[in-house]
Amino acid sequence: MFVALAVGALSVTAVAGPTSSAFAQAGTTLTGAGSTLVQPLEAKWAADFQSQNGTQITYGAVGSGTGIQQITARTVDFGASDAPLTAAQAAACNGCVQVPWALTATGVAYHVNGLSKLQLNSNVLTQIFQGRISMWNDKRIKAINPKVKLPATKITPVFRSDGSGDTYAFTDFLSRTSPAWKSRIGTGTQVNFPVGQGGKGNDGVTAIVSSTDGSIAYISAAYIIAHGLKAAALQNRAGNYELPNLKNISAAAATLKKVPANNEMHIVAPPKSAKTAYPLSTFTYAILPKASPKAALLNKFVTYAMTTGQKFGAALDFAPIPAIVLKAAKSTLTQVK
């Protein structure tokens, strides 16, 4: 059961995205916007960094897509995204770098009265989110949950209505494991889900799942913990069903042998050799302009987040950044001047 992952409670609150009017003197404040997945950890970073350095950090958890838009427009000092920049986004951002600063997972949460344990694979997930499996007692779900009593409850798929890194991770996982999904739906921060109900941000999706019997959704692991939701164990390429805990997230990241120059990394659907890997693990990135009047402060804050700030991760289901990734991230950060 997923409850074993929980370590205390946390408050996850998205705030309005900062605009250019939110800027104060260089060196005294930082403003950022983007990923709701990283927001619980970023809130810990901001509070601790301010207590140590006196720097106020304002962050708008507005979704990865909007975060990329705001840093591209330079209405914030940094963006945050769980989806790596596309070639078009990188060009539009006009001199931005992406720095991997945290490692966690997107979980598959469900709310089905009387159902406390559930296993799912990518095939069943693709059928659910295309409306081809519509009842919880469907024989295809039964086949991978032979000892579980599944109710005759209608399935309500829930997805992100905003541009989301969680959507990117989820659709990236399904596209890499299902050719049919790749050709019909594809991968992106926003895709056209043929069925289900949309919610804005992890907060919005979490609220729908919490109140809807029969619902299923992809939600960042920290929010699943915070709201006491149940998480399904997902089948990895080794054939094992794994939960999004620290050990399994780290196992997925450990499959990385090198980091590309642009830091774009995909650790969903890791190889069979990673027997305990959770197959929906993901890095999340700070998006930074190479030229900034606050370059020194950005360097200081992001370096803090990748090192000292990692101490807050375990309670929120963020695993430590692997050494190979940290080295690449620090090297990239030297370009911010």
N, C-alpha and C positions, 0 to 999 in steps of 0.2 A: 504494500500500500504506500501511497505517496506521502502520507502523513509523517513517515519516518524522516523525510527530508527537511521538515520544518524546524527552524531554530528561532523561536520567538516570533513576534509579529512585527509588521512594519506598516507604515502609512504610505500609500502610493497615490500621490495627487498630481495630476497634470495641471500646469498653469498656462496662461495665455502666452503665445509666442512673442518674444521680444521684437521691437521695431527699432528703427534708427534713433528714436527719441529716448530709448533706454540707455544709450551710451553715456558714460561719465568719463572723467579724465583717464587717459591712458595710464595703466599701471595700478589703478585703484580698484577697478571692477572688470569683470568679464561677463559677457552675455553669450548664451548658447541656445540652440534649439534643435530638436529632432527626436531621435529614438525614444519611444516610451519603454522599450525593453531595458535600456540602461538607466532609466531615470531613478529607480530605487537606490542603485549604487552611486549614481552621480550625486544624489542628495546627501549621501554620507560623505562623499569626497568634498563637496562644497562646504559643508559645515566644519569638517576637520581642517580643511585648507584655510578657511577664514580664521579659525581659532589660532592657527599657527602663523599666518601671514597677514591677517587683517584685510584680505582681499575678498570683496563680495562677489559671488558668482550667482547670476540669475539664469535659470535654465527653463525653457519652455518645452514640455513633453508633448510635442505636436505631431509626432510621427516622422519617420525617416525621410519620406518624400518631401515634406514641408521643410525639414531641417536642411536638406540639400538645396532647396530653393532659396532659403534665407541666407545661407552662407554664400551662395552664388551671387545674390544681390548685395552682399556685404552689409546686411542689416543686423547681423550678429557677428561676434568675434570668432565663433566656431560652430560648426554643425556636428551632428552625431547621427550615424546611420548604421544599421545592421546589414544593409545591402551595400556591397561595394559599388563605387561609381561606375556607371556605364561609360563607354568612350565618349558619347555625346555629352553626358553630364560633366565629365572631366574637362572637356573642351570648353563648355559653357562656364565652368567655374573659374576659368582664366587664371591658372596658376595655383591650384589647390593640391594638397596631398592628403591621403587617407592613412591614419595611424591606428593600427589595432591596439585598443587600450583595455579591452575586457573580453572575457570568454564565458559563455553561458549556453543556454538551450532554449528552444521554443518547445513547450510541452503541448500535448494533446489532452485537453481537459474535457471532462464529461460530467453531466448531471442526469443520472437516471435513478430514480427512487428504487432502493433495494439492491442496487448494483454497486458493490464495493471493490471489485477487482475486474480488470478488463485488459485483454491483449488485442492489439491491432497490427496489421501489416499495411504496406503501401497499397496493395491491391484493393483491400477493403476500404481504405481511406479515399482512394480515387473514386470508388463506386459511391460512397456516401456523399462526397462533395460534388458529384455529378447528378445526384438524385436517383441513382440506379439501385441503391439500397436505401429503403425508406423506413424500415421497421427494425427495432433492436433485436428481435428474435429471428432475423433473417438467417437462413441456413449457412450463409457464408461467414457470418460472425460466429455462429455456433461452432463451425468447423475448427476455429482456432481458439475457442473457449469451451471445450467439451465438458468441463466440470462446473461451469457457471450457469445459473438459472437466469436466462435472458427474458425480460418481460415483453409483452406485445405492446410496446410503446412506440409512438411515431418519433422518428429521428428529426431533430431540427439542427441542421448545420449552421454554424455561426462563423462569420468571417469579418475581416477588417474592411470598413468602408473607406478608410483613408489610406494614403500611401504609406506602406508599412514594411519595415525590415522583417517583421515576423511573417508577413505574407510572402516576402521574398524567400526566406529560409524554408517555409512550408512548401511552396511551389517548386523551389529548387530541388528539395528532397523528392517530391513526387515526380518531377520531370526526369530525374536521374534514375528512377526505379520503375517508371512506367512510360513506355514510348507513346501509349495512347494519350496519357495526360499531357505529355510534352507537345504533341501535335494538336490537341484540341484546346487546351487551356494555356499551357506554357508557364514560363517563369517571369516574375516581376514583382514590384512593390504594390502594384494594383493589377488584378486580372479580373476577367468576367466570370464570376462563379454563377453557374446556371440555376442553382437553387440555394435556399437558405436566407438568413437574416444578417444584415450588416450592423456592425457596431463601431463607433469611432474610438480609436485608441485601445490599448489594453484594458483601460478602465471600462470603456463602453462594452467591449466583448465580455469581460468578466461579469459585469452587471447582468447581461442577458443570460449567460450560463447559470449564474447563481439563482436566478428566478424562474428558469424554464426547465421543467422536467422533460427529459428526452434530448436535451441539447448536447452538442459536441463542438469544440472550437480549438483552434491553435492559439495559445497564449504564452507569453514569456513565463519561464519557470518561477521567477520571483513573485509574480502576481498570483500564480497558482498556490504558492506557499502562503502568501499574505492573506488570501481569502479562503483558505481551507478547502480548495477544490480537489477533486480526485483527478489523477493523471493516469492515462493508459500507458502500459508498457508497449514499446514499439519494437518490431522485429528488425534486427540489423542484417547485414549481408551474411553474417556467420550463422544466421538462423535463430539467434537467441532474442528473447524479448527483454528489453532493458528499460529502466526508468531514468529520467533525467536528473541523476544525482551527480555529485562532484566527481566521484571516481569514474563514472561512465562518460561524462563530458570530457574529462582529462584524457581518457582512452581514445576518444575520437580525435582530439587535437594532437595526440602523440603520433598519429599517422603522418603528420607533416614531415617531410624530409628537407624541404627548402622553402623559402618565402620568395615569391616573385618580386620584381623591382617595384611594382605598384602596390604591393601588399594585398592584392586580391586573393583571398583564400576561401576554399569551399571544403568544409569538413562534414557535410551531410552525406549520408550513405557511404561511410568509410569502407575499406576493403574487408574481405572475410577474415583476414589475419587479426583484425581488431575485434576479438571475440566478445568483449564486454562493452564496446562503444555504444553510446546512445546516438542513434542515427540522425537526430535533428538538432545537433549541436551547432553553435555558430559563434564567430567572432563579431564584435561590434567596434565601430571605428569613430574616431574623432576626425572631422573634415576641417582642415586648417588652410588658410591662405599662406602662400609662401612669403608674401610681403604684407606685413602688418605693423602698425605703430605699437601694438601690444605683443610683439613677437617674444620678448624676453619673458613676459608673464605667461603667455601661452605655453612656452617651453617649460617653464617651472611647474605649471599646473598639470600638464599632460604627463610630464616625467613623474610627478608625485602620484598621479592616478595609476600609472603603470607599475609603480614600485611600492611605496608606503601605503598607498590607497588600496592595494589588493587585500589588505588585512580585513577589510569589511566584506569581502566577497562571499566567504563561505556561508554566512547566515542567510544570504540572498540567492544561493545556488549559482554563484559565479566562481569558476575554478581559476587557479593561478595561470597567468599567461606563460606558456612554455618559453624556455630560455632562447630558443632559436627565433621566436616571434618578437620577444622583447629586444633582442639585438637589432633586428630589422627595423623595429619601430623607433628605437633611439637613433638609428642612422638616418631614417627619414625625417625625424624631427629637426635635424641640423639644417634642413633646407628652409625652415621657417625663420625669416630674418626681418 
